[in-house]
Amino acid sequence: MVRRLAFAALAASLLGTAACAPITSHHGFQAIDANPKDVKAGVDTKSTVRGKLGSPSATSTFDANTWYYVNSVKARVAFRRPATISRSVTAIVFNKDTEQVETVRNYSLKDGKVIAYNGRETPTRGRELTVLEQLLGTVGRGSMLPNNDEGLPGNRPGDRP
């Protein structure tokens, strides 16, 4: 009996620790056949880079000759917010004329900067209605009696009031 109880307690503790194991998820570019770090400056061109790595994750907003390959790994434990474990960004800059790779820059999570967003909201015009105002807002506006609006614009002749 004691052995069964000890075995049940051991099984329950193992299941409890397995439930708290982090769940990892991979986002962005996943290197399968080639790694973005293997791209050589002065050797590769846009077509060879696209053939090796595929389409970039993003291109530069101001210069279409800069490609970015981005990937990140996030881990989540139980109900907590996911935390970024690793992130790598490879920026490949091409020459405008020859379309050859000029530079290859690699950035990691350590190179990132935290940006403080402004949490304020832009005010909107008007006011918000409460639930009671929404439910009772049309009471008293309409009339149960028929209207005699024959000559008003928007009414067709012969329509019943």
C-alpha positions, 0 to 999 in steps of 0.5 A: 500500500505504501509503495502504491501511494509513493508511486502515485505521489511520484507520478503526480509530481512528475506530471506537475513539473511537466505541466510547467515546462516552457512551450517554445515557438519559432517565428519568422525566417527559418533557415533550412538549406542555407543560413543568411550568415553564409551570404558573401559580400561581393560574390552573391547577387540578388538572384543568388540570395533569393535562390538560397534564402527565398524572399526576405522577411522585409525590405527597407522602407526607404531603400529597396536594395536592403533586405532583412531576414528576421527570426525569433524564438519565444517561450511561454510558461503556463499562463504567463506572457511569452518572452523572447528568448532569441532574435536574429536579424540579418540585413543584406545591402545590395549595390544599386547598379550591379545588384551584388551584395555590398554588406551583410550585417547580423544583429541579435537580441542584445542589439535591440533597443526598448522603445517607450511607446506613448500610451495616451489615446487620441480623443474622439469627437462626441460622447459615448452613450451609456447602455441605458441611453442606447436602450431608451434613446429612441423612446419619444422620438417617433410617433405612433400616429400616422403622419400627413407629410404628402408634400415634403421632399423625399416622399413619393406621391401615393405612399401611405403615411 
